[in-house]
Amino acid sequence: RVLFRSIPCFIKQVLDAAWALSLSDEETRIALMEALEAARNADWNLPAPLTGRDMHGITARQQGTPDPWAAHKRLHTQTALDLLPRLQRMVDASPDPFAAAVQFAVAGNAIDLGVTSAHDPDVDRAFAAALQRPLNPDGLEDLRRSVEEARAVLFLADNAGEIVFDIPLLERIGPSKLTVVVRGRPILNDATMDDAEQSGLTRRFTVIDNGSDIPGTWLPDCSPSFRAAFSAADLIISKGQGNFETLSEVQAPVIFVFLVKCAVVARITGEPVGTAIVKRAATP
């Protein structure tokens, strides 16, 4: 485990969240003290997202709401929906629409919807860059083949807004054999059922929640119904770093699809920050 390397990042995230949520200086001081105490008491043998839940619950308590990021998520989702038609056209026009859909799914959380709009030229550049971002060919072909062969696919979603950019890939997997999974309760900007409804996913696909508010998929904390779906799936597509950190040692038919966004995960994967990962979980 490498939790100790993630602690400085968590502390910074708490301070950044306090700023973004306009906490007072006193509220920020209390949040910081609670974060330091949570770090001191953390179980260093567990994946980092479990401590992440404790850390980010601090700002939620300071705000007095279970979902302090709700307004941000609604904004991000609407911006992504405004962008979706343009993204769909780019995917359809690509020589390899499946690969393009994977590239946009990976790139989704690299586009900062909090500081942009659907008409910002930086978004066009971000989309163009996403299509140029190399995917490891073996991983991409493994994913393509696995999707074609699978009868029951579980897609573990990541963030609100980002899930809109997953839609071209979800459509190519096929609604008839696909179940999309969101968080059971709010945590950070992770997608919940409310976000899936606003994004239109619930009208297109079967969507369930995992019963947990950990920013990842930690099976001991998930609901029995989700664990049953996890066990029944013959392909699990896992989006985002948090899901990678919590599932990388689980023996299951998981293919991870995410962008390396921090030095800790770069060290685990052996790939530099900014690398697009399409990688099957290790087997014994």
N, C-alpha and C positions, 0 to 999 in steps of 0.2 A: 504493500500500500504506500501511497505517496501523499497522504493527507497533509502532512506538515508543509509540503511545498505549496499547497493550495491555500493555506491559512492567510498569507498576506493578500491574496486576491480576494478572499471573502471579506476581509476587513475593508478593503478598498471599495468593494461592491456595496457594503452597508453604508459607507460614507457617501458614495455616489447616489445611492437610493435616497438617502436623507436629503441630499441637495435637490434631486429631481422631484421629490414629493413635497418640497418646501417645508421641511421640518424646521422648527425653531432651533436656535443654538442650544438651548437646554435639552430639547428633545433629541438633538443630534448627539450631545454629550452622553445622555443616558443610553442611547442606542449603541454608541461606541463602547461604553463600559460593559453593556450586556453582551456585545459581540466578543469582546476580549474574554469574558467569563465563559461564554460558549466554546471558544477555542480552547481554553484551558481544560474544560471538562469533556472535550470531544473524544470519542472512541477512535483511536488512531488505526485500528484494524479494519474499519469499515470504509466503504467508498466515499469519496469527497461529497457527492450530492446529498448524503444524509446530514452531514454537518451544514451543507448549504441550506437545507430546509430550516434548521434551527436558526441560522444567521438571518435569513430573510423573513422569518416570522417576527423578528424583532421590529422591523419597520412597519409591518402590518399592525402589530399591537400599538405602536406609537400613533398610527393613523386611526386606530379604533375601527378598522374595517377588515374583513377577511380578504378583500381583493383591492389593495391600494393601487394596483396598476390597471384597473378596469378601464379608465378613460384612455390611457395610453394604448391599450390593446384594441379598443374600438377604433381609434384613429389609425393604427397600423393596419387593421383588417380592412377598413374602407379604402385606404390608399392602395393596398395590394389588390383589392377587387377592381379598382379603377385601372390598374396596370394589367390585369389578367388578359383582356382581349388582345393587347399588343404582344404579350408573352405567348399566347396561344398561336398567334400568326407566325411568330418567329420559330416556334417548335415545329409547326406544320410545314414550314418552308425549308426546314433543315434537311440535308441529305440523309440523316439518321435521326428521325423524330424521337425514338426511344432514348438514344444517348443524349439528345438535347434536353429532353424532359428530366433526365437524371441530373444533368449539369445545372439546370435551373433549380431543382430541388436542393442540391448541395449548396448552391449559391444563395438561397433564400435568406438565410440569417446573416449573410455578409452585406446585404443591402439595408442600410440604416433607415427604416421608414419613419423614425422619429424626427429626422431632420431634413426630410425631403418630401416631394409630392409627386403625383403621377405625371406632372408636366415638367419636372426638373430634368435638364439635359444630363445631369450626373447619373440618373437612372438608366438612360439609354446606354451610357458608357458602361455602367455596371452590368447590364444585360449582355452587351457585346463582349465584355470581359469574361462573363460566365461561360459563354459559348467557346471561348478560347482556352478556358481552364482545362488542363489535361486531366483525364480520368485514366487510372491504371487499366489497360485493356483487359487483363485477365479478370479483374474484379467486375468490370462492366459486363463482360460476356458471361461470367458466372451468374450475375444478377439477371441478365436477359434470359438465359437458359432456365434458370430457376423459376422465374415468373411464368414462362411458357409451360413448364411442367407441373407447377403447383396447382393443387385443387383448393387449398384454403390458405390465403395470405393474410397475415396480420401486419398492419402498418402502424408502427409506433411513432406518433406525431411529436413535434417539438414545440415551436412557439406560435403564438397568435400572430397573424399576418403572414408569417412564413408558411403556414399550412395552405394558404391560397396558392403559393408558388408550387406546392406539391400536386395540385390538381391535374396538370397535364400528365404527370407520371401515374397518378392514381387511375386516371381514365384509361391509360394504356395497360395497366394491370388488369382492369376489368371489374366492374361493380359486382358481378355475380359471384366472384370468389374472394372478394376483398372485405376486410373489416378494418376500419381506422380506429385507433385508440388514442384518447386524450387523457389528461390528468383528472383525477377524481375530485380534487379541490384546488382552489387557486394557489399558485406559488409563482412569484416573479411574473414574467410575461408568458409562461407556459400555457399552451392551449388547453382550455376546458370545454365542456359541452356547450356552454354559452357561446364561446368563440367559434366552435364548429358550426353552430346554428347560424351565427352572423355571417360566416364565411360561405354558407350555402352547402357545406359538406353533408349535412344531415339530409338534404334533399336529393343528393346524388349517390350517397354511399351509406352502408351500414356503419354507424359510429357507436362505440361504447367507451366507457371510462374505466380506468384501472383501479379506482377506489383509493388512490394514494395522492398525497401532496408533496412527495419527494420530487425534485427536479431531475428525474431519471426514472428508471423502472427497476425498483428494488423488490423482487418477488415476495419476500417475507412480509412486506408492508402492503401488498396489493390484495384486492378482494378475491375470494374464492372463485367467483364467476370469471374474472379476468384470467386467473391462473389456469382455469379449465380451458379457456380459449387459447391461451399461450401453449399449453400442452398439446392441443388438438391441431394447431397450425403446422403445415408442412413447409412453410416459409415465413420467416419473420423479418421484416425490413425495419431496421432501427435507425431513426433519424436523430442527429444531434449528439453533442459530446456527453451530455448527462446520461443518456441512454447507453452510450458506449462505456462510460465509467462504471455503470451499475450492472451491465450484462456481459462484459468482456470475458468473464470467467465462467459464465453459465453454459452448460452443455445443451445446446438447442440449435435448430437450423436457422441461425441469425446471420443476416448480412447487414453490416453497418454502413450507413451512408451519411457522411458528415464532413464538415470543414474543420481542419485543425485550427483552433483559435487561440490557444495559449501554450506557453512553454512546457507546462506540466504534461499535457496530452501529446505534445510534440515529442517529449522524451519517451513516453510510453510507446508511441507508434513508430518512433524512429524516423518520422517525417517532419519537415519544417513547418512552422506556422504558415497558414495559407494554403496548405495542400488539401486537395479534394480526395477524400478517402471513400473507396467502395471496397469493402473487405469482409470476407466471411469470418465468423468467429472461429477461433482455434478449436480443434478437436483433440482429444487425448491420443 
